[in-house]
Amino acid sequence: MNSKQLKILALISMFFDHFIRIFPLSDAIVPVADRFASIGLENLSIWIMSWVPHVLMYFGRVAAPVFMFCIVEGFLHTRNIQKYILRIFSTAILAQIPYILFNLAENRLYGIAGDWRAVPFNILFTLGLGLLALWGYEECKGKGHKRLAIGFIILAGALARLFQFEGSEGYIFIIFMFYVLRNRPVWQRTLLFIPMLVLARYRLVAYTLENLDLLRTCILNILGPFLGILAICFYSGEKGDTGRRFQWFMYIFYPLHLIVLAVIGYLRVPFV
């Protein structure tokens, strides 16, 4: 799987994750379950309703680690790191209003009172901050300032937490780990990322230990991203046919699909 194919996989996963927040999986699954119930297969109907939506949601968690991996690959291979950082942050700024509208539209559908100030900064801010941290890390390390280099990563994590970037310090940590482990054998990276994903979600793990009702959500947000790690194992190291049109499509698609889904969310009748 080359870089282009990996990015397309992440794009589809992300779109699926956002799509089902406006068009719940139950819209498609309930008729199927009802059909099985009507022919006397009640147990199968209940199983479909209980598990199929949850299992399908795992695919939506593949996107984040793949995008984080691609950010590291971009850092390693870009010709102009300053322009790369500028493109990421410019797209993040452009996408923030659509991201807020999308979240508010979802809240409206479920009868939740939304506050735009409570919506975090979108994931591109986190990716851009992670990219900036890697740049600072390498600059300091190259000059022999190892402690200051690590300080850049810690500072990035603190800023991500302070300004409520999506994924917060956990995503910064994963980006850094992708960079640090880039030369390790695939099997080693895969195994090492199991505890790292748990650490990245330490707050959710802590909440789950206090309230076991969150166990399914906790597993989803650890095992789901691990599926993304497994997808990265098939990366061939090749770039693929990624011309300017594809690159611009990747940048434009994020804010565009958010605004389209937000409009649909505001047009739909609330579920409750």
C-alpha positions as CSV (number, residue, x, y, z in Angstrom):
1,M,0.0,0.0,0.0
2,N,1.6,3.3,-1.1
3,S,1.2,6.7,0.5
4,K,-1.7,7.7,-1.8
5,Q,-3.6,4.6,-1.0
6,L,-3.0,5.0,2.7
7,K,-4.3,8.6,2.5
8,I,-7.4,7.5,0.6
9,L,-8.1,4.8,3.2
10,A,-7.9,7.5,6.0
11,L,-10.1,9.9,4.0
12,I,-12.8,7.2,3.6
13,S,-12.5,6.3,7.2
14,M,-12.8,9.9,8.4
15,F,-15.8,10.6,6.1
16,F,-17.5,7.4,7.3
17,D,-17.0,8.5,10.9
18,H,-18.5,11.9,10.3
19,F,-21.3,10.6,8.0
20,I,-22.7,8.3,10.6
21,R,-22.9,11.2,13.1
22,I,-25.5,12.8,10.8
23,F,-26.9,9.6,9.3
24,P,-26.9,7.1,12.2
25,L,-26.2,3.5,11.4
26,S,-29.5,2.6,12.9
27,D,-31.2,4.2,9.9
28,A,-29.9,1.4,7.7
29,I,-29.6,-1.4,10.3
30,V,-33.1,-1.2,11.9
31,P,-34.9,-2.3,8.8
32,V,-32.6,-5.2,8.4
33,A,-33.1,-6.3,12.0
34,D,-36.8,-5.9,11.7
35,R,-36.8,-8.1,8.7
36,F,-35.1,-10.9,10.6
37,A,-37.5,-10.4,13.5
38,S,-40.5,-10.7,11.2
39,I,-39.4,-14.2,10.1
40,G,-38.8,-15.4,13.7
41,L,-35.1,-14.8,14.1
42,E,-35.5,-12.5,17.1
43,N,-32.1,-13.4,18.7
44,L,-30.3,-12.5,15.4
45,S,-32.3,-9.3,15.2
46,I,-31.2,-8.3,18.7
47,W,-27.6,-9.2,18.0
48,I,-27.6,-7.1,14.8
49,M,-29.1,-4.1,16.6
50,S,-26.7,-4.4,19.6
51,W,-23.4,-5.2,17.8
52,V,-23.3,-4.4,14.1
53,P,-23.4,-0.5,14.6
54,H,-20.7,-0.7,17.2
55,V,-18.5,-3.0,15.1
56,L,-18.8,-0.7,12.1
57,M,-17.8,2.3,14.1
58,Y,-14.3,0.8,14.5
59,F,-13.6,1.6,10.8
60,G,-14.1,5.3,11.6
61,R,-11.3,5.2,14.1
62,V,-8.7,4.1,11.5
63,A,-8.3,7.6,10.1
64,A,-6.6,9.4,13.0
65,P,-3.4,7.3,13.3
66,V,-3.0,7.0,9.6
67,F,-3.1,10.8,9.2
68,M,-0.6,11.2,12.1
69,F,1.7,8.7,10.4
70,C,1.3,10.6,7.1
71,I,2.3,13.9,8.9
72,V,5.5,12.2,10.0
73,E,6.2,10.9,6.5
74,G,5.6,14.4,5.2
75,F,8.0,15.9,7.7
76,L,10.7,13.4,6.6
77,H,10.3,13.9,2.9
78,T,9.0,17.5,2.4
79,R,11.3,19.9,0.6
80,N,10.1,22.9,2.4
81,I,9.0,22.3,6.0
82,Q,7.9,26.0,6.5
83,K,5.5,25.8,3.6
84,Y,4.2,22.4,4.7
85,I,3.4,23.7,8.2
86,L,1.7,26.8,6.7
87,R,-0.5,24.7,4.5
88,I,-1.6,22.5,7.4
89,F,-2.4,25.5,9.7
90,S,-4.1,27.4,6.8
91,T,-6.4,24.5,6.1
92,A,-7.0,24.1,9.9
93,I,-8.1,27.7,10.2
94,L,-10.3,27.4,7.0
95,A,-11.9,24.2,8.4
96,Q,-12.7,25.5,11.9
97,I,-16.0,27.2,11.2
98,P,-17.3,24.2,9.2
99,Y,-16.0,22.0,12.1
100,I,-18.0,24.0,14.6
101,L,-21.1,24.0,12.5
102,F,-20.8,20.3,12.0
103,N,-20.6,19.6,15.7
104,L,-23.5,22.0,16.5
105,A,-25.6,20.3,13.7
106,E,-24.9,16.9,15.3
107,N,-25.9,18.2,18.8
108,R,-29.1,19.7,17.3
109,L,-30.1,16.3,15.8
110,Y,-29.8,14.7,19.2
111,G,-31.5,17.5,21.1
112,I,-28.3,18.6,22.9
113,A,-27.9,22.3,23.6
114,G,-24.7,23.2,21.7
115,D,-22.2,25.9,22.6
116,W,-19.7,26.8,19.8
117,R,-17.1,27.8,22.5
118,A,-17.1,24.2,23.7
119,V,-16.1,22.7,20.3
120,P,-12.4,21.9,20.3
121,F,-10.0,22.9,17.6
122,N,-10.1,20.4,14.7
123,I,-7.5,17.7,14.2
124,L,-5.5,19.7,11.6
125,F,-4.4,22.1,14.4
126,T,-3.1,19.0,16.3
127,L,-1.4,17.7,13.2
128,G,0.2,21.1,12.5
129,L,1.3,21.5,16.1
130,G,2.8,17.9,16.0
131,L,4.6,18.8,12.8
132,L,5.9,22.1,14.4
133,A,7.1,20.1,17.4
134,L,9.0,17.6,15.3
135,W,10.7,20.5,13.5
136,G,11.7,22.1,16.8
137,Y,12.8,18.7,18.1
138,E,15.2,18.0,15.2
139,E,16.6,21.6,15.1
140,C,17.5,21.4,18.8
141,K,18.7,17.8,18.6
142,G,20.9,18.7,15.7
143,K,22.6,21.4,17.8
144,G,23.1,19.1,20.7
145,H,20.3,20.4,22.9
146,K,18.6,17.1,23.7
147,R,16.7,18.3,26.7
148,L,15.4,21.3,24.9
149,A,14.4,19.0,22.0
150,I,12.2,16.9,24.3
151,G,10.9,20.2,25.8
152,F,9.5,21.0,22.4
153,I,7.4,17.8,22.4
154,I,6.2,18.4,26.0
155,L,5.4,22.0,25.2
156,A,3.4,20.9,22.2
157,G,1.4,18.4,24.3
158,A,0.7,21.1,26.9
159,L,-0.5,23.6,24.3
160,A,-2.7,20.9,22.7
161,R,-4.3,20.3,26.1
162,L,-4.5,24.0,27.0
163,F,-6.2,25.1,23.8
164,Q,-8.3,22.0,23.5
165,F,-7.0,20.6,20.2
166,E,-8.7,17.4,19.0
167,G,-6.9,14.4,20.4
168,S,-5.0,16.8,22.7
169,E,-1.6,15.7,24.1
170,G,-2.4,12.1,23.3
171,Y,-2.2,12.7,19.6
172,I,1.1,14.7,19.9
173,F,2.5,11.8,21.8
174,I,1.5,9.3,19.0
175,I,3.0,11.6,16.3
176,F,6.3,11.7,18.2
177,M,6.3,7.9,18.7
178,F,5.7,7.4,15.0
179,Y,8.8,9.6,14.4
180,V,11.0,7.9,17.1
181,L,10.1,4.4,16.0
182,R,10.3,5.0,12.3
183,N,13.3,2.8,11.8
184,R,12.1,-0.1,14.0
185,P,10.9,-3.4,12.4
186,V,7.2,-3.4,11.6
187,W,6.4,-6.1,14.2
188,Q,8.2,-4.1,17.0
189,R,6.3,-0.9,16.2
190,T,3.0,-2.7,16.1
191,L,3.5,-4.3,19.5
192,L,4.9,-1.1,21.1
193,F,1.9,0.9,19.9
194,I,-0.5,-1.2,22.0
195,P,0.6,0.3,25.4
196,M,1.2,3.7,23.7
197,L,-2.4,3.9,22.5
198,V,-3.5,3.1,26.1
199,L,-1.2,5.9,27.4
200,A,-2.5,8.3,24.7
201,R,-6.1,7.7,26.1
202,Y,-5.1,7.7,29.7
203,R,-7.9,10.0,30.8
204,L,-10.5,7.8,29.1
205,V,-9.0,4.7,30.7
206,A,-9.1,6.5,34.1
207,Y,-12.8,7.4,33.7
208,T,-13.5,3.8,32.6
209,L,-11.9,2.4,35.7
210,E,-14.3,4.6,37.7
211,N,-17.3,3.8,35.5
212,L,-17.4,0.5,33.7
213,D,-20.3,1.6,31.6
214,L,-17.6,3.4,29.5
215,L,-15.8,0.1,28.8
216,R,-17.2,-0.3,25.3
217,T,-16.3,3.3,24.4
218,C,-12.8,2.8,25.8
219,I,-12.2,-0.3,23.8
220,L,-13.5,1.4,20.7
221,N,-11.1,4.3,21.1
222,I,-8.1,2.1,21.7
223,L,-8.7,-0.9,19.5
224,G,-10.1,1.2,16.7
225,P,-6.9,3.3,16.3
226,F,-4.9,0.1,16.6
227,L,-6.6,-1.1,13.4
228,G,-5.1,2.0,11.8
229,I,-1.7,1.0,13.1
230,L,-2.2,-2.4,11.5
231,A,-3.1,-0.7,8.2
232,I,0.1,1.2,8.3
233,C,2.0,-2.1,8.5
234,F,1.1,-2.6,4.8
235,Y,2.8,0.7,3.8
236,S,5.3,0.0,1.1
237,G,7.3,3.2,1.5
238,E,6.3,4.4,-2.0
239,K,4.7,7.7,-2.7
240,G,2.3,6.7,-5.4
241,D,0.8,9.0,-8.0
242,T,0.2,12.1,-5.8
243,G,0.2,15.1,-8.1
244,R,-0.9,18.6,-7.3
245,R,-4.6,17.8,-8.0
246,F,-4.6,15.0,-5.4
247,Q,-2.8,17.1,-2.9
248,W,-5.2,20.0,-3.3
249,F,-8.1,17.5,-3.1
250,M,-6.8,16.3,0.3
251,Y,-6.7,19.8,1.7
252,I,-10.1,20.9,0.3
253,F,-12.0,17.8,1.1
254,Y,-11.7,18.3,4.9
255,P,-13.5,21.6,5.3
256,L,-15.8,20.9,2.3
257,H,-17.3,17.6,3.6
258,L,-17.8,19.2,7.1
259,I,-19.8,22.1,5.7
260,V,-21.9,19.8,3.5
261,L,-22.7,17.5,6.4
262,A,-23.4,20.5,8.7
263,V,-26.0,21.8,6.2
264,I,-27.6,18.4,6.0
265,G,-27.6,18.2,9.8
266,Y,-29.5,21.5,10.1
267,L,-32.0,20.5,7.4
268,R,-32.8,17.1,8.9
269,V,-35.6,16.7,11.5
270,P,-34.1,16.1,15.0
271,F,-34.1,12.5,16.2
272,V,-35.6,13.5,19.6
